């Protein structure tokens, strides 16, 4: 790990691409250098040729009143969603559902970015138009899930690590050519399992390497260290763990010369464990989460795009709204999957005649979260379906 931290990475948002930054010392995390004479040795770090574009993309995604539609479920997970409405997991059914999502009229008024699975990035709609082109026409930035999923972490307390760094550079370059402009990498930390120092360090290092590689290919990295909802712990324990995780993540992002102006953070909100008897109000969630953001996140980061993590559609929106009751240094918004899609999927039910009603349901949720990003959501008129929790113990996707 230490030797990798000295990799020459593209990093500066200010210097022209043809210039070089000289005199920047890259610190080895475990070695102390004693200077015995005035001569200093410095690494030379080249400025990113994509620096300006990365900043522009990040600001576009983090634009007022808009957030991210996470529709990057793997084919296996998409199959679970389709099975819940009695549909077979075929490419045609996945295509039909994804077409419904990206072509919802006016979606771009509330959604600034859409995270796609690889199949969708290269897929066309049922009308033969490229999914990417439909999104761009809606003024929605296409993004791509690039991690290869969670696997057991040997030497840990039954914890996981996220794979996918092998070959990532060539894959991200290809995704950029296909029209993607941001990427997503999700790793998780489990509170009931520790979390161990090993698991936290592995999560932070993996996110940092991914972020550096993505920026090198022109993709804004969404950095997603998810604190799982599993457990009966209280909100203070979540705060304590998240504080440690976020500190590690940003330490290693800096060690890898990741340009903070060209990333987006996708964290969990600070909530009690799903099985905790003491539930938190939206105001408590907002207070704890904002306190943590102010302690750990540099103002240079353009957007905080929260994941919903199994909260109900309404709960996720209420919590986001509470966080936007006063100005923040960052764009505090959403990157929801189930909390945007749940009612939409059930309304569709796989029937062509229900497409418009399903799209309307998606727009209702997108507009609600748009209002929450602006701090103007009231929660009035919400359906009972939207209030149902979606936590699944040991959820895998």
N, C-alpha and C positions, 0 to 999 in steps of 0.2 A: 504494500500500500504506500509506504513512504517514498519509494522510488518513483511511483506513478505520480506523486504530487508535484514532481519537478518537470512534468511533461510541458512542453512549450505549447500553450494554448492561446487562441485568439481571445482578446478580452476588452479592449477599450472602446467606449461609446463616443469618444471625443476626437481622438487622433485619426487623421485621414488614413485610409487603408494602405497607402504607400509608405507611411512613416513607421518608425520603430520607436518603442519606448525603451529607453536605456536606463540602467541603474536601478532596476527593480529587483530587490532580493527576494527570492522565494525561500521561505523558512522550512527546513526539515523539522517535522514535528517532534522528533525524539533525539536530536543531536544538538549539542551546544557548541558553537564556534567561538574560540577565543582569539581575538584580533591582536596580533603581536606587533603589527606595523601598520602605517596609515593606508596602505594599499588595500582596496576592496575589490572583490570579484562579484560581478553581477550577471544574472541571466538576462537575455534579451527576449522580450515577449512581443510578438507581432500583434498589431491591432486587428480585430475581426473585420473581414471584408463585408460581413453582414450586419455590423454594429448598428448603423442607422435604421436598417430595415427591421431588426429585432425590436428596437425601441418603438418604432411606429406600429408594428404588429401588436406588441404588448399593450400599448395605449388604446389601440382600436378595440381589442377584446375587453379591456377595462374601461369601456365608455359608459357614460351616465345612463342609468335605467336599463342596463342590459347585463346579461350573464351568459353562462355556457350551458348548452344542452349536451349532457354526457350520454351518447348513444353508441358507446364503444364496447358493448357487451361482446364477449367472445361468442363464437358460434354455439358452443356448448351452453353458455349462460342464456343466450338468446333463445335456445331451444327450451330451456326451463320456463322462460317468459311465455313463449308460444304455447307450451303444454298447459299453462294455467288457464288458457282460453280454448283449449281443445284442438290446437293446431299442431300438425306434424312439423318437425324441424327440418325443413327443406330450404334450399337456396331461394326458391321461388317465394316461399312464405316470408323469409327474412327480407327479401327484396321488396315485397309488397308493404311490409310494415315500415321499413326504412324510407320507402318512397312517401308514405303517408306523413312521416315526421318532417322530412326536409322540404316537402312541397306545401306545408300548411300556409295558407295565404297570410302575409303580414307577419310571419314569424320573426323576421329580422328587426321588427320594431322593438322586440324584447330580448332577442337572443343575438349575441355578438360572435359567438364561436360554437362550433359543434365538433365534439371529439368522436372520431370514427374508428371502427375496427378496420383492419387491413382489407378485408373483403369489400367493405363499403367504399373505401377510398378508390378502389378500381372498378366499382360496380356502376351500372346504369340504373335509372328508374324503370318502372314498368312501361313508361312511354319512350324509353330509349335515350334519354338525356343522361349525361354523366352526373352522378350525385354531386360531385365537386362543383360542377357548373351551376347546378340548381342552387346550391348554397351561396355561391358567389353572387348570383343574380339577386338573392335575398339580402345581400350585404352581410353575410355570415362568413366568418373566417373558418376554413376547414382545418381541423386538427387530426392527429393520429395517435392512437395508443401504441407505444413502442416496446413496453416491457413484455416479457415472456411468462409472466405469472410467478406465483409463490411456490417455493419448494422448502422442505424441512432444512433447518440450519443445524448441522452437526455441532455438537459441543454446547448447545444452548438448552434452555428449559422448555423443550418441545415447542420451539419458536420457528419462524420462517424467515427466509430471505428471498429477494426478488431477483430472478435471472433475466438475462437479455443483453448484457454488455457486449458479448461476442458478436461481431458482425454489425454492431449498431451503427458505426460510421457509414458503411455502405448502404444500409437500409434507410437511414435518415436522409442521405443524399438522394436516394431514389424517391422517397416520399415527397421531398421538396419538389422534385421534377414533376411529380404527379399532381401537385397543387396544394399540398399541406403546408401550413405556415406556422403551426405550433405542434408540440408533442406532449404526451402524458406518460408518466411513469409512476405507478402506485406501489408503495410498499407499506407494510403494516407493523404496528407494535401492539402487543397484547398485554394489558395490565394484569390480568389474573396469572399470567405466566412469568411475572417478574416486574417489569421486563428486565432481561439480563443486559449488562453493559455490552456484551458481545453483539446482541441483537440490535441494540440502538446504534452502535458504531457501524455495523454492517449496513443498516438501513440508510444512515446518513451518508456513508461513503458511496454507496450505490447510486443514490440520488444525485450526488455531486458529480460523479463521473458521467452519468447520463446527461446531466445538464450541460456540462462542458462540451460533450460530443454533439449534442443537439444544436447548441449555438454555433458550433463550427460548421454545421450544415445549413444554417439559416433558419432553423426552427426554434421558436420561443419554447423553452421547456416549462411545462407545468410540473412543479415539484409537489408531490403528494405523499406526505408522511401521515398515514391514517392511524389515529389512536382508536382501536376497535371499541365498540360499545359494550362488548361482552364483559360481564362481571357485575358484582353487587356493590362495588366501591362507590364512595361519595364523590361529589364534584371537586373537593379539595385534592383528592388523590389523582384525579384526572389532570388537574392543573399542575400538580407536582411533576407528573410524568411528562406531560406535554412540554413543560418548561425545559426539561432536560433534553428531550428529543429535538425541539426546535433549536436549541443552542448548538447541539452537535451538527445538525443539518447545515446551519449557516456558517459554522466554523469550517466545515469541509467544502462548502460552496466557495468560500473565500480562498481556501488552500488550492482549489482547482481553478482559480482565476475566472470564475463565472461572473458575468456582468449582471449585477442585480437589476439594472434598469430594463433588462431584457429577459426577465423570468416572470412567472406568475406562481403564487403559492396556493395550493389546494389542501388546506388542513381540515381537521375535524373541529367542530365547535367544542368548547369545553362544557361537557354535560356529565351528570352522574352516569354510572354504569346502567345498562338497560334493566338490570334486575335489582337495582337499589330501591329501597322503600321510600326514600326521600326524593321526590321529584323536584326538578328545578323549574322556576318560572322563566318565561322569555327574558325578563329583566335580569335575573340571576345569571343566565347563560350569557347574555350580552356583557354584563359587568366582568365576569371571569374571563371571557374570551378576549375582550378588548384590553383588559389589564395585561394579559399574556402577550397580545400583539405588540403593545407599547414597550414591553420589556425585551422582546426578542427579535422583532422584525424591523430592519432598516427602512426608513421612509422612501428610499430609492426604489423599493419594490413597487411596481405600479398597481398590482391588483391582488386581493385576497379573495379567491374564488372558493367558497366553502363547499365541502361535500355534505350530503345529507345523512349518509351512514345508517340508514334504517329508520330515521325519524318519519313520522307521518308527513304527508304533503303540507298540511296546515301548520304543523309544529315547526318544520324547517323554515317556512315562510315567516311565521311569527318571530322566531329567534333572529332571523336575518333583519327583519324590520326593526327589532329592538336595538340592534347594533348600529342602525343608521339614523338614530334620533338626534345625533349631533355630528358635526364634521369629523372625519378621520383623515390621517395623512395618506391613506391608501384608498383605492376604490374597493369597498367591501361589498362583495356580491356573491353569486352562486354558481356552482357547477354541479347540477343535480342530474341524476339518472332516474331512479324510481320515483323521486319526489316531483318529477315533471311528467313522467310517463305512465304512472300506475292507472289513474282514471282513464287516460287516453286509451291504453291497451284494452282495458276491460270494456270500454264503450265500443271499440272497434269489433272485438270478438271474431276477427277474421272474415267479416262479411263486407263485401264491396259497398253495399247500400249504407253502411255505417261510417264510411270514411270521413264524410264531412262532419258528422257529429263527434267523431274521435278527434279530428283536427281542432274543432271548436273547444273540446275539453283540454287539449294541449295548450291552446292559446289562452284559456282561462288561467291555467297554472303559470304559464310564462308571464302573463300580464300581472298576476298577483305578486310574483317574485320581482318583476320590474318595479312595481310600486314599493315593495319591501326594500329594494336597493336604494330607493329615493326616500325611504322612511315614511311612506304614505299609505301603507297597507293597513286595513282595518279589520280584516277577518270576517266581514259581514257576508252572508249568503253562501257560505261554504257548505258543500254536501257532506253527508255522513261518511261517504267513501273516502273523501279527502282527509278526514280526521283519523282514519285507521292507521295505527302504527305498522311499520314494515320491518321491524327488527327480526332477524333470523339468527338464532344462536349458532356460532361457528360458521357464519356465512362465507361461502367460497364463490368467486365469480371469475 
